[in-house]
């Protein structure tokens, strides 16, 4: 997860143009973050990694 704009962080540290963070999360937040990740992945690659949403069985009248 990218948590900071690399242009403003460690500019003279000789590191690459990225900043990584690793955390462990459990519970409902992990589902939410997984969905955000899957959405970002699909937007960047065009590849869906989650199943499609179910078809709507009800129609507006």
FIPA-124275 format. One record per atom (N, C-alpha, C): residue number from 1; residue in one letter; chain; atom name; x, y, z negated. Coordinates in steps of 0.05 Angstrom, whole numbers, always signed. Layout:
N
<atom><k>NUM</k><r>A</r><c>A</c><a>CA</a><u>X</u><v>Y</v><w>Z</w></atom>
...
//
This chain:
61
<atom><k>1</k><r>X</r><c>A</c><a>N</a><u>+17</u><v>-23</v><w>+0</w></atom>
<atom><k>1</k><r>X</r><c>A</c><a>CA</a><u>+0</u><v>+0</v><w>+0</w></atom>
<atom><k>1</k><r>X</r><c>A</c><a>C</a><u>+18</u><v>+25</v><w>+0</w></atom>
<atom><k>2</k><r>X</r><c>A</c><a>N</a><u>+14</u><v>+42</v><w>+19</w></atom>
<atom><k>2</k><r>X</r><c>A</c><a>CA</a><u>+30</u><v>+67</v><w>+21</w></atom>
<atom><k>2</k><r>X</r><c>A</c><a>C</a><u>+17</u><v>+87</v><w>+2</w></atom>
<atom><k>3</k><r>X</r><c>A</c><a>N</a><u>+32</u><v>+96</v><w>-17</w></atom>
<atom><k>3</k><r>X</r><c>A</c><a>CA</a><u>+22</u><v>+114</v><w>-38</w></atom>
<atom><k>3</k><r>X</r><c>A</c><a>C</a><u>+32</u><v>+143</v><w>-36</w></atom>
<atom><k>4</k><r>X</r><c>A</c><a>N</a><u>+50</u><v>+149</v><w>-18</w></atom>
<atom><k>4</k><r>X</r><c>A</c><a>CA</a><u>+62</u><v>+176</v><w>-17</w></atom>
<atom><k>4</k><r>X</r><c>A</c><a>C</a><u>+71</u><v>+182</v><w>+11</w></atom>
<atom><k>5</k><r>X</r><c>A</c><a>N</a><u>+70</u><v>+207</v><w>+18</w></atom>
<atom><k>5</k><r>X</r><c>A</c><a>CA</a><u>+80</u><v>+216</v><w>+44</w></atom>
<atom><k>5</k><r>X</r><c>A</c><a>C</a><u>+110</u><v>+215</v><w>+44</w></atom>
<atom><k>6</k><r>X</r><c>A</c><a>N</a><u>+123</u><v>+198</v><w>+60</w></atom>
<atom><k>6</k><r>X</r><c>A</c><a>CA</a><u>+152</u><v>+196</v><w>+59</w></atom>
<atom><k>6</k><r>X</r><c>A</c><a>C</a><u>+167</u><v>+222</v><w>+66</w></atom>
<atom><k>7</k><r>X</r><c>A</c><a>N</a><u>+153</u><v>+240</v><w>+79</w></atom>
<atom><k>7</k><r>X</r><c>A</c><a>CA</a><u>+167</u><v>+266</v><w>+86</w></atom>
<atom><k>7</k><r>X</r><c>A</c><a>C</a><u>+173</u><v>+282</v><w>+61</w></atom>
<atom><k>8</k><r>X</r><c>A</c><a>N</a><u>+159</u><v>+277</v><w>+39</w></atom>
<atom><k>8</k><r>X</r><c>A</c><a>CA</a><u>+163</u><v>+292</v><w>+15</w></atom>
<atom><k>8</k><r>X</r><c>A</c><a>C</a><u>+175</u><v>+276</v><w>-8</w></atom>
<atom><k>9</k><r>X</r><c>A</c><a>N</a><u>+185</u><v>+252</v><w>-2</w></atom>
<atom><k>9</k><r>X</r><c>A</c><a>CA</a><u>+195</u><v>+234</v><w>-23</w></atom>
<atom><k>9</k><r>X</r><c>A</c><a>C</a><u>+222</u><v>+223</v><w>-15</w></atom>
<atom><k>10</k><r>X</r><c>A</c><a>N</a><u>+242</u><v>+227</v><w>-32</w></atom>
<atom><k>10</k><r>X</r><c>A</c><a>CA</a><u>+269</u><v>+217</v><w>-28</w></atom>
<atom><k>10</k><r>X</r><c>A</c><a>C</a><u>+280</u><v>+223</v><w>-1</w></atom>
<atom><k>11</k><r>X</r><c>A</c><a>N</a><u>+278</u><v>+248</v><w>+7</w></atom>
<atom><k>11</k><r>X</r><c>A</c><a>CA</a><u>+287</u><v>+256</v><w>+34</w></atom>
<atom><k>11</k><r>X</r><c>A</c><a>C</a><u>+316</u><v>+251</v><w>+39</w></atom>
<atom><k>12</k><r>X</r><c>A</c><a>N</a><u>+333</u><v>+253</v><w>+18</w></atom>
<atom><k>12</k><r>X</r><c>A</c><a>CA</a><u>+362</u><v>+249</v><w>+21</w></atom>
<atom><k>12</k><r>X</r><c>A</c><a>C</a><u>+372</u><v>+223</v><w>+9</w></atom>
<atom><k>13</k><r>X</r><c>A</c><a>N</a><u>+354</u><v>+204</v><w>+5</w></atom>
<atom><k>13</k><r>X</r><c>A</c><a>CA</a><u>+362</u><v>+179</v><w>-9</w></atom>
<atom><k>13</k><r>X</r><c>A</c><a>C</a><u>+373</u><v>+158</v><w>+10</w></atom>
<atom><k>14</k><r>X</r><c>A</c><a>N</a><u>+371</u><v>+163</v><w>+36</w></atom>
<atom><k>14</k><r>X</r><c>A</c><a>CA</a><u>+381</u><v>+143</v><w>+55</w></atom>
<atom><k>14</k><r>X</r><c>A</c><a>C</a><u>+363</u><v>+119</v><w>+58</w></atom>
<atom><k>15</k><r>X</r><c>A</c><a>N</a><u>+338</u><v>+121</v><w>+52</w></atom>
<atom><k>15</k><r>X</r><c>A</c><a>CA</a><u>+319</u><v>+99</v><w>+55</w></atom>
<atom><k>15</k><r>X</r><c>A</c><a>C</a><u>+303</u><v>+103</v><w>+80</w></atom>
<atom><k>16</k><r>X</r><c>A</c><a>N</a><u>+288</u><v>+83</v><w>+89</w></atom>
<atom><k>16</k><r>X</r><c>A</c><a>CA</a><u>+272</u><v>+85</v><w>+113</w></atom>
<atom><k>16</k><r>X</r><c>A</c><a>C</a><u>+247</u><v>+102</v><w>+109</w></atom>
<atom><k>17</k><r>X</r><c>A</c><a>N</a><u>+232</u><v>+105</v><w>+130</w></atom>
<atom><k>17</k><r>X</r><c>A</c><a>CA</a><u>+208</u><v>+122</v><w>+130</w></atom>
<atom><k>17</k><r>X</r><c>A</c><a>C</a><u>+184</u><v>+107</v><w>+119</w></atom>
<atom><k>18</k><r>X</r><c>A</c><a>N</a><u>+187</u><v>+95</v><w>+96</w></atom>
<atom><k>18</k><r>X</r><c>A</c><a>CA</a><u>+164</u><v>+81</v><w>+83</w></atom>
<atom><k>18</k><r>X</r><c>A</c><a>C</a><u>+169</u><v>+80</v><w>+53</w></atom>
<atom><k>19</k><r>X</r><c>A</c><a>N</a><u>+148</u><v>+77</v><w>+38</w></atom>
<atom><k>19</k><r>X</r><c>A</c><a>CA</a><u>+149</u><v>+74</v><w>+9</w></atom>
<atom><k>19</k><r>X</r><c>A</c><a>C</a><u>+129</u><v>+52</v><w>+3</w></atom>
<atom><k>20</k><r>X</r><c>A</c><a>N</a><u>+138</u><v>+30</v><w>-8</w></atom>
<atom><k>20</k><r>X</r><c>A</c><a>CA</a><u>+120</u><v>+8</v><w>-15</w></atom>
<atom><k>20</k><r>X</r><c>A</c><a>C</a><u>+115</u><v>+6</v><w>-44</w></atom>
<atom><k>21</k><r>X</r><c>A</c><a>N</a><u>+91</u><v>-4</v><w>-51</w></atom>
<atom><k>21</k><r>X</r><c>A</c><a>CA</a><u>+84</u><v>-9</v><w>-79</w></atom>
<atom><k>21</k><r>X</r><c>A</c><a>C</a><u>+71</u><v>-36</v><w>-80</w></atom>
<atom><k>22</k><r>X</r><c>A</c><a>N</a><u>+76</u><v>-50</v><w>-102</w></atom>
<atom><k>22</k><r>X</r><c>A</c><a>CA</a><u>+64</u><v>-77</v><w>-106</w></atom>
<atom><k>22</k><r>X</r><c>A</c><a>C</a><u>+50</u><v>-76</v><w>-133</w></atom>
<atom><k>23</k><r>X</r><c>A</c><a>N</a><u>+25</u><v>-84</v><w>-133</w></atom>
<atom><k>23</k><r>X</r><c>A</c><a>CA</a><u>+9</u><v>-85</v><w>-157</w></atom>
<atom><k>23</k><r>X</r><c>A</c><a>C</a><u>-8</u><v>-111</v><w>-157</w></atom>
<atom><k>24</k><r>X</r><c>A</c><a>N</a><u>-16</u><v>-119</v><w>-180</w></atom>
<atom><k>24</k><r>X</r><c>A</c><a>CA</a><u>-35</u><v>-142</v><w>-182</w></atom>
<atom><k>24</k><r>X</r><c>A</c><a>C</a><u>-61</u><v>-132</v><w>-193</w></atom>
<atom><k>25</k><r>X</r><c>A</c><a>N</a><u>-83</u><v>-137</v><w>-179</w></atom>
<atom><k>25</k><r>X</r><c>A</c><a>CA</a><u>-109</u><v>-129</v><w>-188</w></atom>
<atom><k>25</k><r>X</r><c>A</c><a>C</a><u>-127</u><v>-154</v><w>-188</w></atom>
<atom><k>26</k><r>X</r><c>A</c><a>N</a><u>-145</u><v>-154</v><w>-207</w></atom>
<atom><k>26</k><r>X</r><c>A</c><a>CA</a><u>-164</u><v>-176</v><w>-208</w></atom>
<atom><k>26</k><r>X</r><c>A</c><a>C</a><u>-192</u><v>-165</v><w>-212</w></atom>
<atom><k>27</k><r>X</r><c>A</c><a>N</a><u>-212</u><v>-181</v><w>-206</w></atom>
<atom><k>27</k><r>X</r><c>A</c><a>CA</a><u>-239</u><v>-172</v><w>-210</w></atom>
<atom><k>27</k><r>X</r><c>A</c><a>C</a><u>-251</u><v>-159</v><w>-185</w></atom>
<atom><k>28</k><r>X</r><c>A</c><a>N</a><u>-273</u><v>-145</v><w>-189</w></atom>
<atom><k>28</k><r>X</r><c>A</c><a>CA</a><u>-288</u><v>-133</v><w>-166</w></atom>
<atom><k>28</k><r>X</r><c>A</c><a>C</a><u>-271</u><v>-115</v><w>-149</w></atom>
<atom><k>29</k><r>X</r><c>A</c><a>N</a><u>-252</u><v>-101</v><w>-160</w></atom>
<atom><k>29</k><r>X</r><c>A</c><a>CA</a><u>-235</u><v>-83</v><w>-145</w></atom>
<atom><k>29</k><r>X</r><c>A</c><a>C</a><u>-220</u><v>-97</v><w>-123</w></atom>
<atom><k>30</k><r>X</r><c>A</c><a>N</a><u>-212</u><v>-122</v><w>-129</w></atom>
<atom><k>30</k><r>X</r><c>A</c><a>CA</a><u>-197</u><v>-137</v><w>-109</w></atom>
<atom><k>30</k><r>X</r><c>A</c><a>C</a><u>-213</u><v>-143</v><w>-84</w></atom>
<atom><k>31</k><r>X</r><c>A</c><a>N</a><u>-239</u><v>-148</v><w>-87</w></atom>
<atom><k>31</k><r>X</r><c>A</c><a>CA</a><u>-257</u><v>-152</v><w>-64</w></atom>
<atom><k>31</k><r>X</r><c>A</c><a>C</a><u>-259</u><v>-126</v><w>-48</w></atom>
<atom><k>32</k><r>X</r><c>A</c><a>N</a><u>-262</u><v>-104</v><w>-61</w></atom>
<atom><k>32</k><r>X</r><c>A</c><a>CA</a><u>-265</u><v>-78</v><w>-48</w></atom>
<atom><k>32</k><r>X</r><c>A</c><a>C</a><u>-239</u><v>-71</v><w>-32</w></atom>
<atom><k>33</k><r>X</r><c>A</c><a>N</a><u>-216</u><v>-75</v><w>-44</w></atom>
<atom><k>33</k><r>X</r><c>A</c><a>CA</a><u>-191</u><v>-69</v><w>-31</w></atom>
<atom><k>33</k><r>X</r><c>A</c><a>C</a><u>-186</u><v>-88</v><w>-7</w></atom>
<atom><k>34</k><r>X</r><c>A</c><a>N</a><u>-195</u><v>-113</v><w>-10</w></atom>
<atom><k>34</k><r>X</r><c>A</c><a>CA</a><u>-193</u><v>-132</v><w>+12</w></atom>
<atom><k>34</k><r>X</r><c>A</c><a>C</a><u>-209</u><v>-124</v><w>+36</w></atom>
<atom><k>35</k><r>X</r><c>A</c><a>N</a><u>-233</u><v>-113</v><w>+31</w></atom>
<atom><k>35</k><r>X</r><c>A</c><a>CA</a><u>-250</u><v>-103</v><w>+53</w></atom>
<atom><k>35</k><r>X</r><c>A</c><a>C</a><u>-237</u><v>-79</v><w>+66</w></atom>
<atom><k>36</k><r>X</r><c>A</c><a>N</a><u>-226</u><v>-60</v><w>+50</w></atom>
<atom><k>36</k><r>X</r><c>A</c><a>CA</a><u>-212</u><v>-37</v><w>+61</w></atom>
<atom><k>36</k><r>X</r><c>A</c><a>C</a><u>-189</u><v>-46</v><w>+78</w></atom>
<atom><k>37</k><r>X</r><c>A</c><a>N</a><u>-173</u><v>-65</v><w>+68</w></atom>
<atom><k>37</k><r>X</r><c>A</c><a>CA</a><u>-151</u><v>-75</v><w>+84</w></atom>
<atom><k>37</k><r>X</r><c>A</c><a>C</a><u>-160</u><v>-87</v><w>+110</w></atom>
<atom><k>38</k><r>X</r><c>A</c><a>N</a><u>-181</u><v>-104</v><w>+109</w></atom>
<atom><k>38</k><r>X</r><c>A</c><a>CA</a><u>-191</u><v>-116</v><w>+134</w></atom>
<atom><k>38</k><r>X</r><c>A</c><a>C</a><u>-201</u><v>-96</v><w>+154</w></atom>
<atom><k>39</k><r>X</r><c>A</c><a>N</a><u>-214</u><v>-75</v><w>+144</w></atom>
<atom><k>39</k><r>X</r><c>A</c><a>CA</a><u>-224</u><v>-54</v><w>+161</w></atom>
<atom><k>39</k><r>X</r><c>A</c><a>C</a><u>-201</u><v>-39</v><w>+175</w></atom>
<atom><k>40</k><r>X</r><c>A</c><a>N</a><u>-180</u><v>-32</v><w>+158</w></atom>
<atom><k>40</k><r>X</r><c>A</c><a>CA</a><u>-157</u><v>-18</v><w>+169</w></atom>
<atom><k>40</k><r>X</r><c>A</c><a>C</a><u>-143</u><v>-36</v><w>+190</w></atom>
<atom><k>41</k><r>X</r><c>A</c><a>N</a><u>-141</u><v>-62</v><w>+184</w></atom>
<atom><k>41</k><r>X</r><c>A</c><a>CA</a><u>-128</u><v>-80</v><w>+202</w></atom>
<atom><k>41</k><r>X</r><c>A</c><a>C</a><u>-142</u><v>-81</v><w>+229</w></atom>
<atom><k>42</k><r>X</r><c>A</c><a>N</a><u>-169</u><v>-83</v><w>+228</w></atom>
<atom><k>42</k><r>X</r><c>A</c><a>CA</a><u>-185</u><v>-84</v><w>+252</w></atom>
<atom><k>42</k><r>X</r><c>A</c><a>C</a><u>-182</u><v>-58</v><w>+268</w></atom>
<atom><k>43</k><r>X</r><c>A</c><a>N</a><u>-182</u><v>-35</v><w>+255</w></atom>
<atom><k>43</k><r>X</r><c>A</c><a>CA</a><u>-179</u><v>-9</v><w>+269</w></atom>
<atom><k>43</k><r>X</r><c>A</c><a>C</a><u>-152</u><v>-7</v><w>+283</w></atom>
<atom><k>44</k><r>X</r><c>A</c><a>N</a><u>-131</u><v>-17</v><w>+270</w></atom>
<atom><k>44</k><r>X</r><c>A</c><a>CA</a><u>-104</u><v>-15</v><w>+282</w></atom>
<atom><k>44</k><r>X</r><c>A</c><a>C</a><u>-98</u><v>-36</v><w>+303</w></atom>
<atom><k>45</k><r>X</r><c>A</c><a>N</a><u>-109</u><v>-60</v><w>+300</w></atom>
<atom><k>45</k><r>X</r><c>A</c><a>CA</a><u>-102</u><v>-82</v><w>+318</w></atom>
<atom><k>45</k><r>X</r><c>A</c><a>C</a><u>-124</u><v>-91</v><w>+336</w></atom>
<atom><k>46</k><r>X</r><c>A</c><a>N</a><u>-149</u><v>-84</v><w>+329</w></atom>
<atom><k>46</k><r>X</r><c>A</c><a>CA</a><u>-172</u><v>-94</v><w>+345</w></atom>
<atom><k>46</k><r>X</r><c>A</c><a>C</a><u>-179</u><v>-122</v><w>+338</w></atom>
<atom><k>47</k><r>X</r><c>A</c><a>N</a><u>-166</u><v>-134</v><w>+319</w></atom>
<atom><k>47</k><r>X</r><c>A</c><a>CA</a><u>-170</u><v>-162</v><w>+311</w></atom>
<atom><k>47</k><r>X</r><c>A</c><a>C</a><u>-187</u><v>-163</v><w>+285</w></atom>
<atom><k>48</k><r>X</r><c>A</c><a>N</a><u>-210</u><v>-176</v><w>+286</w></atom>
<atom><k>48</k><r>X</r><c>A</c><a>CA</a><u>-227</u><v>-178</v><w>+262</w></atom>
<atom><k>48</k><r>X</r><c>A</c><a>C</a><u>-217</u><v>-202</v><w>+246</w></atom>
<atom><k>49</k><r>X</r><c>A</c><a>N</a><u>-212</u><v>-197</v><w>+220</w></atom>
<atom><k>49</k><r>X</r><c>A</c><a>CA</a><u>-203</u><v>-218</v><w>+202</w></atom>
<atom><k>49</k><r>X</r><c>A</c><a>C</a><u>-224</u><v>-227</v><w>+183</w></atom>
<atom><k>50</k><r>X</r><c>A</c><a>N</a><u>-246</u><v>-212</v><w>+182</w></atom>
<atom><k>50</k><r>X</r><c>A</c><a>CA</a><u>-269</u><v>-220</v><w>+166</w></atom>
<atom><k>50</k><r>X</r><c>A</c><a>C</a><u>-291</u><v>-230</v><w>+184</w></atom>
<atom><k>51</k><r>X</r><c>A</c><a>N</a><u>-309</u><v>-247</v><w>+175</w></atom>
<atom><k>51</k><r>X</r><c>A</c><a>CA</a><u>-331</u><v>-256</v><w>+192</w></atom>
<atom><k>51</k><r>X</r><c>A</c><a>C</a><u>-349</u><v>-232</v><w>+198</w></atom>
<atom><k>52</k><r>X</r><c>A</c><a>N</a><u>-363</u><v>-232</v><w>+220</w></atom>
<atom><k>52</k><r>X</r><c>A</c><a>CA</a><u>-381</u><v>-210</v><w>+227</w></atom>
<atom><k>52</k><r>X</r><c>A</c><a>C</a><u>-404</u><v>-209</v><w>+206</w></atom>
<atom><k>53</k><r>X</r><c>A</c><a>N</a><u>-415</u><v>-185</v><w>+203</w></atom>
<atom><k>53</k><r>X</r><c>A</c><a>CA</a><u>-438</u><v>-183</v><w>+184</w></atom>
<atom><k>53</k><r>X</r><c>A</c><a>C</a><u>-461</u><v>-200</v><w>+195</w></atom>
<atom><k>54</k><r>X</r><c>A</c><a>N</a><u>-479</u><v>-209</v><w>+177</w></atom>
<atom><k>54</k><r>X</r><c>A</c><a>CA</a><u>-502</u><v>-226</v><w>+186</w></atom>
<atom><k>54</k><r>X</r><c>A</c><a>C</a><u>-521</u><v>-209</v><w>+203</w></atom>
<atom><k>55</k><r>X</r><c>A</c><a>N</a><u>-534</u><v>-223</v><w>+221</w></atom>
<atom><k>55</k><r>X</r><c>A</c><a>CA</a><u>-554</u><v>-209</v><w>+237</w></atom>
<atom><k>55</k><r>X</r><c>A</c><a>C</a><u>-577</u><v>-200</v><w>+220</w></atom>
<atom><k>56</k><r>X</r><c>A</c><a>N</a><u>-588</u><v>-177</v><w>+226</w></atom>
<atom><k>56</k><r>X</r><c>A</c><a>CA</a><u>-611</u><v>-167</v><w>+211</w></atom>
<atom><k>56</k><r>X</r><c>A</c><a>C</a><u>-636</u><v>-183</v><w>+219</w></atom>
<atom><k>57</k><r>X</r><c>A</c><a>N</a><u>-649</u><v>-194</v><w>+199</w></atom>
<atom><k>57</k><r>X</r><c>A</c><a>CA</a><u>-673</u><v>-210</v><w>+204</w></atom>
<atom><k>57</k><r>X</r><c>A</c><a>C</a><u>-698</u><v>-193</v><w>+203</w></atom>
<atom><k>58</k><r>X</r><c>A</c><a>N</a><u>-695</u><v>-168</v><w>+195</w></atom>
<atom><k>58</k><r>X</r><c>A</c><a>CA</a><u>-718</u><v>-151</v><w>+192</w></atom>
<atom><k>58</k><r>X</r><c>A</c><a>C</a><u>-715</u><v>-127</v><w>+211</w></atom>
<atom><k>59</k><r>X</r><c>A</c><a>N</a><u>-737</u><v>-118</v><w>+221</w></atom>
<atom><k>59</k><r>X</r><c>A</c><a>CA</a><u>-737</u><v>-96</v><w>+240</w></atom>
<atom><k>59</k><r>X</r><c>A</c><a>C</a><u>-754</u><v>-73</v><w>+229</w></atom>
<atom><k>60</k><r>X</r><c>A</c><a>N</a><u>-746</u><v>-49</v><w>+234</w></atom>
<atom><k>60</k><r>X</r><c>A</c><a>CA</a><u>-762</u><v>-25</v><w>+226</w></atom>
<atom><k>60</k><r>X</r><c>A</c><a>C</a><u>-788</u><v>-25</v><w>+243</w></atom>
<atom><k>61</k><r>X</r><c>A</c><a>N</a><u>-809</u><v>-16</v><w>+230</w></atom>
<atom><k>61</k><r>X</r><c>A</c><a>CA</a><u>-835</u><v>-14</v><w>+244</w></atom>
<atom><k>61</k><r>X</r><c>A</c><a>C</a><u>-842</u><v>+15</v><w>+249</w></atom>
//
